[in-house]
Amino acid sequence: MTTININEAKTHLSRYAKRVKAGETIILCDRNKPFAEIRPIPKTKPSRTRKLGQMQGSVNFAPDFFDADKEIEEQFLGGVLFPDVADKSE
């Protein structure tokens, strides 16, 4: 593990970046007091791809699930936004 000050890190950032990529951990200091750790990100396994449609048929809706609610429909169509629609439906 290497310990470096901020000025050293700024001056030779690309050099230290190569070392981190190689797996080394670097401790970053401010006036020789450590405050941060620079380390490589752990490699993760690629996630399994999910097969589309696995849940097909397992969720059931009531037959009237997508029907409009009559009370809300009357308030919406007979309201300020669409006053002409209420007149035509009568």
C-alpha positions in Angstrom: 0.0 0.0 0.0 1.4 3.4 -1.1 0.9 6.6 0.8 1.0 9.9 -1.2 0.2 13.5 -0.5 -2.2 15.5 -2.6 0.4 17.4 -4.5 2.2 14.2 -5.5 -1.1 12.7 -6.7 -1.9 15.8 -8.8 1.5 15.8 -10.4 1.6 12.1 -11.2 -2.0 11.1 -11.4 -1.7 8.9 -14.5 1.2 7.0 -13.0 -0.9 6.2 -9.9 -4.0 5.4 -11.9 -2.0 2.7 -13.7 -0.9 1.3 -10.3 -4.5 1.3 -9.1 -5.7 -0.4 -12.3 -3.1 -3.1 -11.6 -4.7 -3.8 -8.2 -2.7 -1.6 -5.8 -4.4 0.5 -3.1 -3.1 4.1 -2.5 -3.7 6.1 0.6 -4.2 9.8 -0.1 -2.9 12.3 2.5 -3.2 16.0 3.3 0.0 17.1 5.1 0.9 13.5 5.8 -2.5 12.8 7.4 -4.4 10.1 5.6 -8.0 11.0 4.6 -8.9 8.8 1.5 -8.2 5.5 -0.1 -7.9 5.0 -3.8 -8.5 1.4 -4.8 -9.7 -0.6 -7.8 -13.4 -1.3 -8.1 -14.0 -5.1 -7.6 -14.9 -6.9 -10.7 -18.5 -8.2 -10.7 -19.9 -11.1 -12.5 -22.2 -10.2 -15.4 -25.8 -10.5 -14.3 -27.9 -13.3 -15.8 -30.2 -12.1 -18.5 -33.8 -12.5 -17.7 -36.1 -14.4 -20.0 -39.0 -12.2 -21.1 -42.5 -13.5 -20.4 -41.6 -15.6 -17.3 -44.6 -14.3 -15.4 -47.1 -14.5 -18.3 -50.4 -15.9 -17.1 -49.6 -15.6 -13.4 -51.3 -12.2 -12.9 -55.0 -12.0 -13.4 -57.1 -8.8 -13.6 -60.8 -8.5 -13.0 -62.8 -8.2 -16.2 -63.8 -4.6 -15.4 -60.3 -3.6 -14.4 -59.7 -1.3 -17.4 -63.2 0.1 -17.6 -63.7 3.8 -16.7 -65.2 4.6 -13.4 -68.6 6.1 -14.1 -68.5 8.8 -11.4 -65.0 10.0 -12.4 -65.9 9.9 -16.0 -69.0 12.1 -15.4 -67.0 14.6 -13.3 -64.2 14.8 -15.9 -66.4 15.0 -19.0 -69.0 17.3 -17.5 -66.4 19.6 -15.9 -64.6 22.8 -16.9 -62.2 21.2 -19.3 -64.7 19.6 -21.6 -68.1 21.4 -21.1 -69.3 20.6 -24.7 -68.9 16.8 -24.2 -71.4 16.8 -21.4 -74.0 18.6 -23.5 -73.6 16.1 -26.4 -73.9 13.0 -24.2 -77.4 14.1 -23.0 
